[in-house]
Amino acid sequence: MFVCPLCNQIEQQQYICPNCQQAMANEGRVMDYFDDYSAYLDIEGMKLFDGYLNDGKDHECPHVFSCLKCSKQVVRFIDEVEF
């Protein structure tokens, strides 16, 4: 079984905004933004239609990061760890 270290609070990751070089905040999984109930659905099932072709196969969890200064948003693929 693979789990996302950010979703499960195993570790923290810092990213720098490509626009203004300031810290970005983790806003959660991309799939949690689909609708009101998507955060409660099976993660592996959601990966089948989240728009990213290989995130399930490659054991990656796409997260939205937002810049605290300029509000730019980027998606980062977090490598899941075997648990």
C-alpha positions in Angstrom: 0.0 0.0 0.0 1.3 3.5 -0.9 0.4 6.6 1.0 1.0 10.3 0.4 3.4 11.7 3.0 1.7 15.1 2.9 -1.9 13.9 3.2 -0.9 11.7 6.1 1.3 14.3 7.8 4.4 12.1 7.7 6.5 15.0 6.3 6.3 18.6 5.1 7.6 19.9 1.8 8.4 23.5 1.0 8.2 24.9 -2.5 9.2 28.4 -3.7 6.9 30.4 -6.1 8.3 30.5 -9.6 6.9 34.1 -10.0 8.1 35.9 -6.9 10.4 33.4 -5.1 8.3 33.4 -1.9 7.1 30.4 0.1 4.1 28.4 -1.2 1.4 26.8 1.0 0.1 23.3 0.5 -3.6 23.6 -0.3 -4.3 19.8 -0.5 -5.0 17.2 -3.1 -6.2 18.3 -6.5 -9.0 15.8 -6.4 -10.4 17.3 -3.2 -11.5 20.3 -5.3 -13.7 18.4 -7.7 -16.9 18.6 -5.6 -18.2 18.6 -2.1 -17.9 14.9 -1.7 -14.6 14.1 -3.5 -12.5 14.3 -0.4 -14.5 11.4 1.0 -14.1 9.1 -2.0 -11.5 6.4 -2.6 -8.2 8.0 -3.5 -7.1 5.3 -6.0 -10.5 5.4 -7.7 -10.3 9.2 -8.0 -6.9 8.9 -9.7 -8.6 7.1 -12.6 -10.4 10.3 -13.7 -8.4 13.2 -12.1 -7.0 14.3 -15.4 -3.4 13.0 -14.7 -2.7 9.9 -16.7 0.1 8.3 -14.6 -0.4 9.4 -11.0 -1.9 6.1 -10.0 0.6 4.0 -11.8 3.6 6.1 -10.7 2.3 6.4 -7.0 2.1 10.2 -7.0 -0.4 12.4 -5.3 -1.1 15.7 -7.1 -1.3 18.7 -4.6 -2.2 22.3 -5.2 0.4 24.8 -3.8 -0.5 28.5 -3.6 1.9 31.4 -3.2 1.4 33.4 0.0 2.4 36.6 -1.7 1.2 36.6 -5.3 -1.4 33.9 -5.1 0.0 31.9 -8.0 -1.1 28.2 -7.9 0.9 25.2 -9.2 0.3 21.5 -9.0 3.2 19.4 -7.6 3.3 15.6 -7.8 4.2 14.2 -4.4 5.9 10.8 -4.4 3.9 8.4 -2.3 5.7 6.1 0.1 5.1 2.4 0.6 3.5 1.7 4.0 
